[in-house]
Amino acid sequence: MSVPVAALHEPADVALLTGPEAGSMLAGALEGEGSRLVAWHVHTVHHRPGAGVTVGYTATVEREMPGEPAPLRTEEYLCATTARLSQGPGPGLVRFEQPDGGPIVHMWRHPADPELPALPVACDAAALTRRLGAPVTVELLAYRPTRRAVLRVRRTDTPTTTAYLKVVRPSGTRVFADRHRLLTQAGVPAPAVLRADDDGLVLLGEGQGTPLSNLLARGLGPDAEAVLAALLATLDALPEDVLDLPRRPAWSERAQHYAHAAATVLPDHADRARALADGVDALMADSHPGPVVPSHGDFYEANVLMDPRAGAVGVTALLDVDAVGPGHRVDDLACLLGHISVLPHLAPTTYPHVPDLLEAWTRACERLVDPVALHARCAGVVLSLVAGARRTDGGAWRSDAEGRLARAEAWLARGRETLAQRGPH
């Protein structure tokens, strides 16, 4: 899959939205409402190849208040994007056109996301209390501007009651809720849908259990084989009806896109990223993915909760089911192994047991699917994670990103070696 022409301009978009000109645009947007930008810092960079660049900023803002001797100073979260939006500028959404014919930039103040109309209600405990009809507190856990947000909701009259809000685009509300209901009706331990509103606010029950990532940090010991068997059994339990849902491309099928994103954050390694994508494409063409089966689509350690009891092994909740649909088992396995393989780069001291476990699980998975396909798709998954290593910790994130790039190359090399050992076919 080639990279869209629009994506070729995105390194310049990243530079624009993270450089000095971003500060000028932020100041201009705030001045239009009578506020003054005091300071700003880039918080996150979201790059979706071919779909634009979005950046979140932490900002210190001052505004004059009637009757007050000094300006009111607040800390706020602002966003800017070069992505195409479904609505034009208006109250809370400012449009900037670049004088040199560059990208159109839209800016807004969180939570007034132009594509997530339910987000202001979700982030306001008083407004959410009125919506739900019960007193609640709310905590923002994750936010991808224009795409989705996840919030934890707790009832204040019954402190043990916790639920989660998923805020999505209104057009995706029904499909998202239907996926959850389809799984729960089939006995798959996905969170129950408690309500789904037309504006994109979906309330989900709390999944019980311990994240698989916590168990990996602790070390699985003699339970390693049983845990993998439980994960496979959960995938086997996905109902056949999900084959009727829309199919989303696997991570490895968009290798060229993710190579472009990796090259944007690691321009010194652009040639390596492109070579990786070409290698993934070549190995995928020379291997077999297996039959189309019900697939999770984003099956990795953070999306699986396990039974925390000593000696007990079992999946208690399957999270983030947005991509459930038809796919290949090899892609779910590659997603799992690929994500696990970058944990030592993400937090070296936290996951000392991962290398040995990864090798054991890889060998087990090689017996279930075409090993060449598995290695190629693991490389594609890890390549998709390179750009996401960029964080607001100065340049420390670079070693993580470079480690992920090297890990993807190692998966690719293993696939090539396996293909060479296989010989002509």
N, C-alpha and C positions, 0 to 999 in steps of 0.2 A: 504494500500500500504506500503510495507516494505521499509526500508532505504537500498540503495545499499551498498554493502560491502565497496566500495571505500570511501563512506561518513564517515565510522567509523574512518578513519585516518584524517579527516579534522580538528578536534580540534588541532591536532599536526601541521597541515599545518598553521592554524591561528597563533599558537605560533611561528612557524618558521618565518613567514612573518611579524610578528609584534615585534619580539624580536631582540636581538643583532646581530644574524646571518644575519638578513636582511640588516643591515648596512654594513656588510662585503661584501655581494653580490652586493649591490649598488655600493660600492667603487670599487669592481673588475670590474663591468660592465663599469664604467666611466673611469677607468685607461686604459682599452683596447682602448679607443679613445683619450687618452692623457689628460683627465680631472681629477680633484681631488674633492672628496666629502668633503665638509666642515662641513655640518650639515644636519640632516634629521629628519622628523617627520611623523608618520602615519597620513594620512588625512582621508581615508575611507577604510572600510573593506567590501567586497562584497562576501557573502558566498552563493553559490547555491548548496544545498545538493546533493551529487552525481556527481556534475559537477565541483567541485574544488573551490578554494579560490583565490580571486584577491584582492590586496591591492594597494591603491594609496598613494604616498608619496610626500610631499613638500620637496624640497632639495635645499641647497645652494651649488653651484658648481663653481669651479675655473678652468680656463684653460689659459695657456700661449698664448700670442698673439704676432706674429712677429713684432718687432719694438716697442713694448710697454714695458715701464719700470716695470709695475706691472701686475700680472695676472688679467684677466677679471673675475669678480664675477657676477653670474647670479642666479636668483631663477627659478627653474624648477620643473616640475611635472613628476615623474617617476612611473612606474607601474610594478608589479610583479604578476605572476599567477602560480598556480599549475594545472590549467585547461589544457585539451588537445587542442592544436592549430591545425589549418588546414595546417600550413606551418612550415618548419623547420627554424633553426637559420640562420641569414644572416645579412646584413648591418642594424643596428638599433635594432636587436633582438638578445639578448644574452641568451644562455642556460647554466644552472648550474645543474650538477648532484651531489647529496649529497653523501658524502663518506660512510655513514652508510646505504645506500640503501633507503634513504628517497625519497620524491617526486622530480620529475624534475621541476625546476623553470625556467620560462622565464621572462626576463625583457626588458622593452623598455621605451623610452622617449616619453611622449605625445607631439604631436598628432600622432606619428607613430605607431598607433595601428595595430597589425598584422592581426586582423579580420575585421577592418573597413578601407579599403584602401582609401575611400573618405574623411576621417577625416582631413588629412593634408590640402587638398584644402578647406574644409569647414571652417577651423580655420584661414585661411590666406586670409585677405580681398583682397589683390592684386590678388591672384590666383583665388579667387571666383569671383571677378569682371571680370576676363578674361573668366571664365566659363559661367557666366550668361550674359555677354555682357552689363552690366550696373554697374555704380559705387556703391559700397555698403560698409557698415560697418557690422561687425559681432560680436556677443557676445555669448559665450558659456553659456548655462543655465543648462545643465545636462549632465553627462557623466557616463555611466556604462561600464567600460573597457571590450572590446571584444564583447559587446552586442549592444550598441546604444549610440547616442548622440543627443542632441537637442540644436539648436542655433537660436538666433534671428537675422534676417537680415534686415537692413534698407538701402534703396536707399539714397544716398547723394544728388542726384539731385532733388528728390521729397521727402522731409523729412517725409511726412505723410504716405508714403508707407512702410509697414512692412510685412514681411513674416517670415516663420519659416522653418528651415532646420531640417530634421530628417535624421541622418546618420545611416544606418542599414547594416547588412551583405549583400553582393551582392546577395547571393542566396535568400534573402527574399524581394528584392526590388519589384518584380512584384506583389507578393501576398499583400504586404503592400499597394501599390498604388491601386490595384484592390479593396481592401476593402474600401478605401476612395471613389473611383469612384462609387462603388455599392451603398453606402449610399447617396451620393449627388444626384445621378440620381433618387433615390427614394424620394427625398425631405427631408431627414434627415439632420439637420444642422451640418454636419461635414466639416472641412476645405477642400477646393478644392485642388486637386493636380495640381500644376503649371508646374512641370517637374519631371521626374523620370529617373535618369541615371543608367546605368548598374553597376556602381561601388558602388551603395548603397546610393547615394546622392539624396534625395527626397525633393523638395521644395513645401511647403504647404502655402496656403493663411492664413491670420490671422483670427482667430475666434473672433467675436465681443461679448462683454458682460462682466459681472462681475463674477469672480469665486464664485461658491456657498459657498465656505469656507468663503469668505468675508461677505456674507449675514448671515451665521451662527454666525460669530463673532458679527455682529451688532444686531442679533436677528430678527426672522421672524415675531414675534407678531401675529396679526390676519391673516397673509398671509401663515401661516405654512401649513394649509390643502391644500391651492391652489398650493403651491410650490410642495408638494408631488404629487399632481394630475398632475402637469406639468411634473414631472420626470417620472411618470408612462406612461404618454401619449407619451413621447419620446421613451421609451422602446417599446411601442405598435407600434410605427412607423417604427421600424426596419424591413426591407423588408424580405419576405419569402426566397428570393434568398440566404440570408446568411446561410441558413440551409445546403447549398451545400459546404460551406467552411470547412476546417479542424477544428475539435473540439479541444479546449484546456482544460485540466483538470481544474476544479474549485479549488480555493484555499483550500477549506476544504477537497478535495479528496487527497491532498498531506500533510495531517496533520502530518504524521510520519516524513516526510522530514523537515517540519518547526519546529517540536519539537526538532529534532536533531540540527537545526541551533540555536534555542533558548538556548538549553543546552550548545552549544559551547560558546555563549557570557555570559551566566549566569550559569556556571557549578554548583554553589551552589543550583540551582533550577532545576537541570536536572530531578529529579524524578517528580516534578510537571509538567514539560513540557511533559514528556512521558505519565503521567497519563491523561493529557489533550487530547493528541492525541488519546489515547485509548478510552477516553470518547466520543470524536467527532465521531470516527469510529463506536462506538456502537450505538449512537443516530441516526446517518445517516442510519444505517442498520435497525433501528426500526421506520423509518419515511418515508414519500413519497415525493420525490422532485417535483412531478408534471410532466406535459408533456414537451417534448423537444420543445423549441421555439427559435426564434431569440434572441440572447443574446449579450450584450456589452462585458462582461467578465472582466471588470475592472471599474465598475461603482461606482465612489465615488466622493466626493465633489470637488476635485481638477481637475477632468476631465469634469466638467459641468460648462458652462458659462450661466449666467442668464441675463434677461433684467434688466438693472440697474435703469430704470425710476421708480419714485415713483408711487405706485399703480399698476404697470405692473408686471405680473407674467408670465414667459415663458422661456423655454430653448432656448438660441440663438446659442449655439455651443456645440457639443459633441466631446471631445478631446480623444486622445490616443486610437484609435480604433484597435490597433494591435490584440486584442483578440476577436474581433467580430466574431461570428459564432454560431453554434448550442449550446444550453445550457438550463438551467432551470431558470425560473424567480426568484425562491427562491435564487439562487446564486447572481444575480444582486442586489436583495434587501439586502441580507446578506452583500455583499461588501459595500453597501452604509451605512447600520446601523453599521457594524463593524468598519469601518473607522471613522465614526462620534463619536463612543463611546470612541475612544482613544484620541480625541482632547483635552479633559480636562487634560490628562496626558502629552500631548505634550506641551501645553501652557495653564496652568490653568487660568491665568488671562485674556486670550484672548477670551475664550469661556464660559462665565458664564451662557449663555442661553441654552447650549447644553443639560444638563441633562433632563430638562422638555421636550424639543423638542424631544429628543431621545425616551423617554417613549411614547409620543403621536404617533410618527411615527411607533414605534415598534408595538403598539396595532393596528394601522391601517393595517400594513403589515401582522399581524397575521390573519387578516380576509381574506387575499388574498391567502395565501399559508398555508401549514401545519406548525403550530407553532413550533412543535418539530424539523422539518427540518430546519426552519428558525433559531432557537436558536443554533442548532448544527453547522450550517454553519457560523453563526456570530462568534461563538467560534473559528472555524477553520480559519476564516479571521484574527481575532485579533491575534491568535497564529502565523500566518505568518508575522505579523508586529513586533514581539518581537525583533528578531535579528536586524532589521533595526533601532532600537532605538540607537544602538551604534554610538557615534559621537566622535569628537575630542575635547570634553570639560572636559577632565579629567575623573573623575568618576561620574559627575553629571547626565550622561545619564542613570545610573543604576536605579534611581528612576522612570524614564520614562519607561524603559524596564520592571521593576517589576510591575509597574502600569498596563501595557498592559497585562502582564501575569495574574494578578488578574482580570482584566476585562474579559479576555477569560474564566477564571474559573467561573465568575458570569454568563456569557452567558450559559455555560454548565450546571450550577446548575439550571438555569431557564428552560432549556430544559428538564432536568430530572424531575423537579417538574411538568411541563406540561404533561409529559409522565405518571407520576404517577397518576395525576388527571384524565387522559383519561381512565386508567384502561385497563383490558385485551381487546384485539381486534383480 
